[in-house]
Amino acid sequence: MDTEDRRGWRQQLRDALRPEARPAPLSRGAVRVDVVLAVVLTVIALIVAARYPDSGPVQITRDAPFPPPPPPAPGLPVPEEQSSSPVWPLVVLSALPLAARRRYPLAAFAVVLGATLVMVDDASWMNVVTCVIGAYSAVVHSRYRMRAMAGLVVAAVLAGLAFRRTEPILPGWSSPAVVLLIAGVLASLVRFWQRQLTASRDRYAKLQRAQEEATRRAIEEERSRIAAELHDVVTHNVSVMVIQAGAARKVMDAAPERSKAALLAVEAGGRAAMAELRHVMGLLAGPDHERPDGLAPQPGLGQLDALVERVRGAGTPVHVAVSLPPDPLPPGVDLAAYRVVQEALTNTIRHAPGADASVTIGYADDCLELEVTDTGGVRDARPAEGNGRGLIGLRERLAVYGGELTAGPTLAGGYRIKARVPRRTA
């Protein structure tokens, strides 16, 4: 346990000493603000140093005082006191490097502090202000947070040593060392607040991206569902209409009555297709309370007889054997079973002209079983082309309810579609 604690402590230390990620490049406006601030502080420091050369602290000693100088002799000129001229380059170095306080915060603070400590005898209140700004910038903007804090402590110690014997004596709370430490604490709080704000923004952006991704997936799934629904609605009815229209064209002159019956079947198929299309479009138009009245319910196995009659009317014999469970099926399962039979019979009409079809529906345990087979098309008939989207849509539809679908040719030359779907949804 102790070894793990030491390893964890070392890892935390490494993480603390590791530099943070590089910030985004500074904008031109930020660079201009830093340059203007540095120039203004430099000008003020130069003015203070020129107009108030004696405003800085004066070093005092604890030795015995020197005797006062004798008064000048009468008639002799009074010698002017030599004023200590400020060191102008150091005054400039104590403020101008703040132009790079955000790009190179530690270097700028080191130069400003070094210049102030060198000219401690000529330092003014303005130099203390520039040191505080440099310390604040070093803690807030440096990638090396621990180095900045350690440098701030060292700077406070050096400032306390340099200004320890100055006159007038400053109170403890206003000494340069204490002022630098207070600036460091405030800068640490600001940095912590900035990091919390950045983390909150990152979390918000991540949540927003996740929500957009979920919305995009939902839209894609809805589009796929709509495409599958429209395919089921249109393909079957249009295929029946095409078959009936072709039959009517062939017997129009020889048997007008049969042609009339075929055209009536075309009309019925078209009406059924329009009714289902209106239903699908009504579902997409708005919420439940905004759906238009008069929409027929979604088809299910209860409408299987009408479906079989339309297929028979198209010239395809269909044998049906249905055994349903006593309990009513869930609406989604009922619709999925209907679509399986519809798609299988539609494929028989399109791809196996002249074949006989057989529909068998039963149940075992908790599953509904469906099987639709055909005997294969006649040799002279030309099957229609397809892209297999119908079977793909059926598999996706059944997968929603935990069902499965298999399809393939039979040994007798026909085609079989088998589906198995749970009768109860979770």
Residue pairs with C-beta under 8 A, 6 or more apart in sequence:
16 145
16 146
17 144
17 146
17 147
19 143
19 144
20 143
20 144
20 145
21 143
22 143
23 141
23 143
26 102
26 103
30 102
31 103
34 98
34 99
34 100
34 101
34 102
35 99
37 98
37 99
38 95
38 96
38 97
38 98
38 99
38 101
39 96
39 99
41 95
41 96
41 98
41 126
41 129
41 130
41 133
42 91
42 92
42 95
42 96
44 95
44 126
45 91
45 92
45 94
45 95
45 124
45 126
45 127
45 130
46 88
46 91
46 92
48 55
48 124
48 125
48 126
49 86
49 88
49 91
49 122
49 124
49 126
50 86
52 124
53 83
53 84
53 85
53 86
53 122
54 83
54 84
55 124
55 125
56 120
56 121
56 122
56 123
56 124
57 120
57 121
57 123
57 163
57 166
57 167
57 168
58 121
58 166
58 167
59 120
59 121
59 165
59 166
59 167
60 165
60 166
60 167
61 165
72 78
72 79
84 121
84 122
86 119
86 122
87 118
87 119
87 122
90 115
90 116
90 118
90 119
90 122
91 115
91 119
91 122
91 127
93 111
93 112
93 114
93 115
94 112
94 115
94 116
94 119
94 123
94 127
94 130
94 131
95 112
95 126
95 127
95 130
97 107
97 108
97 111
97 112
97 134
98 108
98 112
98 130
98 133
98 134
98 137
99 108
100 107
100 108
101 108
101 109
101 133
101 134
101 137
101 138
101 141
102 137
102 141
105 134
105 137
105 138
105 140
105 141
105 142
105 148
106 138
106 142
106 144
106 147
106 148
106 151
108 134
108 137
108 138
109 131
109 134
109 135
109 137
109 138
109 151
109 155
110 151
112 130
112 131
112 134
113 131
113 134
113 135
113 155
113 158
113 159
115 127
116 123
116 127
116 128
116 130
116 131
116 159
117 158
117 159
117 162
119 127
120 162
120 163
120 166
128 176
128 179
131 155
131 159
131 176
131 180
132 179
132 180
132 183
135 152
135 155
135 180
135 183
135 184
135 187
136 183
136 184
136 186
136 187
136 190
137 187
138 148
138 151
138 152
138 187
139 145
139 148
139 149
139 152
139 183
139 184
139 187
139 188
139 191
140 187
140 190
140 191
140 194
142 148
145 191
149 184
149 188
152 180
152 181
152 183
152 184
153 181
153 184
155 180
156 176
156 177
156 178
156 180
156 181
156 184
157 177
159 175
159 176
159 177
159 180
160 175
160 176
160 177
162 176
163 170
163 175
163 176
163 177
170 176
172 178
224 393
224 396
226 280
226 284
227 393
228 393
228 396
228 397
229 280
230 277
230 280
231 389
231 390
231 393
232 339
232 342
232 343
232 390
232 393
233 273
233 276
233 277
233 280
234 273
234 277
235 343
235 346
235 390
236 307
236 342
236 343
236 345
236 346
237 269
237 270
237 272
237 273
237 276
237 310
238 269
238 273
239 314
239 346
239 349
239 350
239 384
240 265
240 269
240 310
240 311
240 313
240 314
240 349
241 266
241 269
241 270
241 273
243 314
243 315
243 349
244 262
244 263
244 265
244 266
244 269
244 313
244 314
245 262
245 263
245 266
247 258
247 259
247 262
247 314
247 315
248 258
248 259
248 260
248 262
248 263
248 266
249 259
251 258
251 259
251 262
252 259
265 310
265 313
265 314
268 310
268 313
269 310
272 306
272 310
275 296
276 296
276 299
278 295
279 295
279 296
279 298
282 291
282 292
282 295
283 291
285 291
285 292
298 331
298 335
299 307
299 335
299 338
299 342
300 329
300 331
300 334
300 335
300 337
300 338
301 322
301 324
301 329
301 334
301 337
301 338
301 341
301 361
302 334
303 338
304 320
304 322
304 338
304 341
304 359
307 338
307 341
307 342
307 345
308 318
308 320
308 345
308 359
311 318
311 345
311 348
311 349
311 357
312 318
314 349
315 354
316 345
316 348
316 349
316 355
316 356
316 357
317 356
317 357
318 345
318 356
318 357
318 358
318 359
319 356
319 357
319 358
319 359
320 358
320 359
321 358
321 359
321 360
321 361
321 362
322 359
322 360
322 361
322 362
323 361
323 362
323 363
324 361
324 363
325 363
325 368
325 423
327 423
328 334
329 337
329 368
329 423
330 423
330 424
330 425
332 400
332 401
332 425
333 368
333 401
333 421
333 422
333 423
333 425
336 397
336 398
336 400
336 401
336 403
336 421
337 361
337 368
337 370
337 419
337 421
339 394
339 397
340 370
340 372
340 394
340 398
340 405
340 417
340 419
341 359
341 361
341 370
341 372
343 390
343 391
343 393
343 394
343 417
344 357
344 359
344 372
344 417
345 357
345 359
345 372
346 390
347 386
347 390
347 415
347 417
348 355
348 357
348 372
348 374
348 415
350 383
350 384
350 386
351 377
351 383
351 384
351 386
351 415
352 374
352 375
352 376
352 377
352 381
352 383
352 414
352 415
353 377
353 378
353 381
353 382
353 383
354 377
354 378
354 381
355 374
355 375
355 376
355 377
355 378
355 414
356 374
356 375
357 372
357 373
357 374
357 375
358 371
358 372
358 373
358 374
359 370
359 371
359 372
360 370
360 371
360 372
361 368
361 369
361 370
361 371
362 368
362 369
363 369
363 423
366 422
366 423
366 424
367 403
367 420
367 421
367 422
367 423
368 420
368 421
368 422
368 423
369 418
369 419
369 420
370 417
370 418
370 419
370 420
370 421
371 416
371 417
371 418
371 419
372 416
372 417
373 410
373 414
373 415
373 416
373 417
374 414
374 415
375 412
375 413
375 414
376 412
376 413
376 414
376 415
377 383
391 405
391 407
391 417
394 405
394 419
395 404
395 405
398 404
398 405
398 419
398 421
401 421
401 422
401 425
402 421
402 422
402 425
402 426
403 419
403 420
403 421
403 422
404 419
404 420
404 421
405 417
405 418
405 419
405 420
406 417
406 418
406 419
407 415
407 416
407 417
407 418
408 415
408 416
409 415
409 416
410 416
